[in-house]
Amino acid sequence: MSRYFQVHPVNPQARLIQQAVEIIRADGLIVYPTDSSYALGCHVGDKTGMERIRRIRNLDNRHNFTLMCRDLSEISTYAKVDNSSYRLLKSLTPGPYTFILKATHEVPRRLQNPKRKTIGIRIPDHPVAQALLDELGEPLMSSTLILPGQEHPETDAQDIHEKLEHAVDLVIDGDNCGLEPTTVIDLVDGLMQVVRKG
């Protein structure tokens, strides 16, 4: 049975954010709001959490996971960024964009695309997501919460809690957030390629 936190969407309560991070650090799987939609998130080192996300979303092992980062400086630890990519990232972040970049050795192999050795990177522009990342002090492994058979992400936290109360450890209700998944931009070969429009 999962927990349910109602968090202020603009000024998230520090006490609830701390409790949420404790759940993440204890290998818990959470649902949290971002600037594009609700997302599933777990600790980067949590292999079981990754498998739980795959089961909930019915994904195969070719799915690209995303690292939610606090800022640009954190990105350079996990992804190789050249100067032109850095300028683009700087102009579009924080915001509803996911960038596919070559992963560094800091990224566990299971999080990388098995053939291309890439990782999705994102800096969300949402107070609750930012508060979680600040308190956690490292990226959150994430995936947009799109349930099997659905075209669009889930948007109502109470509805999510009813559907996933036995599949996740915490649902953070940060009010209604976006309806669109992020725009995905591939920067791996130094060329900008829009993979998905959000």
Disulfide bonds with the S-S distance in Angstrom:
none
